[in-house]
Amino acid sequence: MTVPSFREWDSSAYDRISAPQFTWGKKVLDHLSLRGDEVLLDGGCGTGKLTGELLTLLPRGRLVAVDLSENMLRKARENVEFRFPARITFVVADLAHLPFVQAFDGIFSTAAFHWIPDHDRLFRSLYRTLRPGGWLVAQCGGGPNLCRLLARVDALSQTATYAAYVGSYQHRWTFSHPATTAYSLEAAGFRNVQSSLEPAPTRFEGEREFSEFVCKVILREFLEYLPHKSLRRQFLSELARQAGDDDPPYQLDYWRLNLEGRRPA
Ligand SMILES: C[S@@+](CC[C@H](N)C(=O)[O-])C[C@H]1O[C@@H](n2cnc3c(N)ncnc32)[C@H](O)[C@@H]1O
């Protein structure tokens, strides 16, 4: 079996259904205190909805929007560039291997770091890109993020229908904890480090919305290992059936990890 490449996303679908990520990210954005003339990096910008919000807070500043996925960046460009010509640059890059040195006053990133396996390397890369005195404010999945859903996925994966394809599948996310994250940020050189976890249970209107979100966002990699469309549909519909029996129904047990730090001046 060929191993699928996971850099790319269905960016049109993500753009349409990413209201949860927008809501969480907007809360983080609303806590930023900016002068308005900074040069910032948006790390893992996706389709750029929050990138656009961030640029409205930078009337005299500039922004570099970075993402690993070309599809996501194309959509971000479509969504944002015409509103802020000359103040935004889009760069395809891995956040753990950024091609910038002391270039930014600050880094903003939401819903991206848990997709990156090595947080020590990630934080060293981010630190290098910051000017002395520069800050990092970010949020990603962490702690017991999606525990209930993933226990169901694991149990279903062990059943006879699916075991041959996904019985030994290992999810690639890094759902870190505040103490581990703080240690890792400090080891990279950050100071004034803060890290905390918050629950973010997220309710979907019905089975269709729940299944589409699980398919296009959470299990987009995992489902590639099931060889037929019909098998993927069957897997998703079993997860949706279980979620429909929950009280409240169709709720995902999201947890967000907040992290902050500063490069000493
Ligand atoms: C769930 S989306 C979040 C997008 C956006 N920040 C938002 O909140 O809507 C995660 C994004 O992180 C990007 N990503 C994952 N790993 C990355 C890496 N190593 N370097 C850069 N971007 C990465 C993905 O391509 C994707 O666009």
The ligand as an ORCA input file, in Angstrom:
! r2SCAN-3c Opt
* xyz 0 1
  C      -6.325     23.026     11.633
  S      -5.417     24.015     10.522
  C      -5.434     25.582     11.392
  C      -5.378     26.733     10.429
  C      -5.587     28.123     11.060
  N      -4.516     28.502     11.952
  C      -6.918     28.164     11.753
  O      -6.926     28.295     12.998
  O      -7.954     28.042     11.073
  C      -3.741     23.493     10.799
  C      -2.780     24.090      9.785
  O      -1.451     23.831     10.185
  C      -0.707     23.542      9.029
  N       0.507     22.786      9.409
  C       0.574     21.529      9.870
  N       1.844     21.186     10.079
  C       2.599     22.255      9.735
  C       4.006     22.519      9.721
  N       4.874     21.610     10.111
  N       4.414     23.722      9.293
  C       3.533     24.666      8.861
  N       2.193     24.477      8.865
  C       1.743     23.283      9.292
  C      -1.656     22.731      8.169
  O      -1.254     22.644      6.826
  C      -2.947     23.488      8.393
  O      -3.137     24.502      7.450
*
